Amino acid sequence: MTIDLPSFRNLVVGGGRHLLESTLVPAGLFYLLLTLVSFDSGVIAALCWSAVVIITRLVLRKPIPAVLWLTSGLLVARTALGLATGSAFLYFLQPTLQNFVIASLFLVSAPFNKPLLARLAGDFCSFPDTLSGHPGMRRFFQRVSVLWALVFAVNGSVTLVMLAKATVGNFLMVSTAGSYTLVGLAIAASLWWFRRSLRSHGIVLRMAAHKPALTAV
């Protein structure tokens, strides 16, 4: 049995779009306005960007990824805390600590038939029903959830150290580069593990440019 998924390039483009919308652009707007205007302006600009993205998707009747809802909800809480205290440290402390929260959620949801990680993965790639319901795929997401829990725990620990020692500019640059390097390596490892896991169940995963389909070999 062979399962066709979108090409690796399409997955990267789709994932990169989600990453820009939910994380990189808000962080860039915050730092730009922080440098040119004030801390409050940067905080508000980041929140406004997320609001515009969600409203635009609603107006155009496009699906809103779960990761965008998650990051936007957390951003609202960060904004309220940042504006109330005027502290950049507390503003960035919350997303740093949320790494540990996400790690815990991955671990807690791992035993379920559809862990949180599987739901988030669906935002980046629409799996055929036959694949998403396969026992081998369920077991894969249960096991890989532990890997991603470790990734977020390590990321949170390193980011917390950087937040305590670095300036805002250095913190944003180093933590962003380090975080996405770690995430990129984890994605590559997960994809390799995914293909290997399916192959052990007699399923071949083929990255193609056309629409995902299930075909018999």
SVG drawing of the C-alpha trace seen along z (x, -y; Angstrom):
<svg xmlns="http://www.w3.org/2000/svg" viewBox="-16 -56 40 61">
<polyline fill="none" stroke="black" stroke-width="0.4" points="0.0,0.0 1.3,-3.4 0.1,-6.7 0.8,-9.9 1.3,-13.2 2.1,-16.7 5.7,-17.3 8.3,-18.2 8.5,-21.6 4.7,-22.2 4.9,-21.0 7.8,-23.4 5.9,-26.3 2.7,-25.6 4.6,-25.2 6.6,-28.3 3.4,-30.3 2.0,-29.2 5.3,-30.0 5.4,-33.5 1.7,-34.3 1.8,-33.0 5.3,-33.7 8.0,-35.4 6.0,-38.4 4.6,-39.3 8.1,-39.0 9.5,-41.2 6.8,-43.8 7.3,-43.9 11.1,-44.4 10.7,-47.1 8.2,-49.1 10.1,-48.6 13.2,-50.0 11.5,-52.9 8.7,-53.9 8.1,-52.2 7.5,-48.9 3.7,-49.4 3.6,-50.0 5.5,-46.8 3.2,-44.8 0.1,-46.2 1.5,-45.8 2.2,-42.1 -1.4,-41.6 -2.9,-43.6 -1.1,-41.5 -2.6,-38.2 -6.0,-39.8 -5.8,-40.9 -4.6,-37.4 -7.6,-35.7 -10.2,-38.3 -8.8,-38.0 -9.2,-34.2 -12.7,-34.5 -13.7,-37.0 -12.2,-34.8 -13.7,-31.7 -10.3,-30.1 -9.6,-27.5 -7.8,-28.8 -5.0,-26.5 -5.1,-25.3 -1.5,-26.6 -2.7,-30.1 -5.6,-30.0 -3.2,-28.7 -0.5,-31.4 -3.1,-34.2 -4.8,-33.2 -1.5,-33.1 -0.5,-36.5 -3.6,-38.1 -2.6,-37.0 1.0,-38.2 -0.2,-41.6 -2.4,-42.1 0.6,-41.2 3.0,-43.4 0.8,-46.5 -0.1,-46.1 3.5,-45.8 5.5,-47.5 8.1,-44.7 9.8,-43.1 11.1,-40.4 7.6,-39.3 6.3,-39.7 8.8,-37.1 8.7,-35.0 5.2,-33.8 6.1,-32.3 9.2,-30.9 7.3,-29.1 4.6,-28.0 7.2,-25.7 6.9,-23.6 3.1,-23.8 3.1,-22.5 5.6,-19.8 3.2,-18.7 0.2,-18.7 2.1,-16.5 2.9,-14.0 -0.6,-14.0 -2.3,-13.5 0.2,-10.9 -1.9,-7.9 -5.0,-9.0 -6.0,-7.7 -5.4,-11.2 -2.8,-13.0 -2.5,-16.8 0.5,-16.5 -1.6,-14.6 -4.2,-17.4 -1.5,-20.1 0.1,-18.0 -3.2,-18.1 -2.7,-21.9 0.4,-21.4 -0.6,-18.3 -4.1,-16.9 -3.7,-13.1 -6.1,-10.7 -8.7,-9.2 -7.3,-5.7 -3.9,-6.8 -5.1,-8.9 -7.1,-6.0 -4.4,-3.4 -3.2,-1.8 0.4,-2.2 -0.1,-6.0 -1.8,-6.3 1.0,-4.5 3.5,-6.7 2.0,-9.9 1.7,-8.5 5.4,-7.8 6.6,-10.9 4.7,-13.0 7.3,-12.1 10.1,-13.3 8.3,-16.6 7.7,-17.0 11.5,-16.7 12.1,-19.2 9.9,-21.8 11.3,-21.1 14.8,-21.7 13.8,-24.7 12.1,-26.2 15.1,-25.6 17.6,-27.2 15.3,-30.1 14.8,-30.8 18.6,-31.0 18.9,-33.4 16.1,-35.6 17.8,-36.0 21.2,-36.9 20.7,-38.6 19.4,-41.9 16.0,-42.0 17.6,-42.2 20.1,-39.4 17.4,-37.3 15.1,-37.6 17.8,-36.8 19.5,-33.9 16.3,-32.3 14.5,-32.5 17.5,-31.0 18.1,-28.4 14.5,-27.4 13.8,-26.9 17.0,-25.1 16.0,-22.6 12.5,-22.4 13.8,-21.9 16.0,-19.0 13.0,-17.5 10.8,-17.8 13.5,-16.0 13.8,-13.2 10.0,-12.9 9.6,-12.6 12.3,-9.9 10.6,-8.1 7.2,-8.5 8.3,-6.9 10.1,-4.1 7.1,-3.4 4.7,-3.2 7.1,-1.0 7.2,1.5 3.4,1.9 3.7,2.4 2.8,-1.2 5.0,-3.3 4.9,-7.0 5.5,-8.9 6.0,-12.6 4.3,-13.8 3.3,-17.2 -0.3,-16.1 -3.2,-15.8 -2.8,-13.2 -4.4,-9.9 -4.4,-6.3 -3.4,-3.8 -2.8,-0.1 0.5,1.2"/>
</svg>
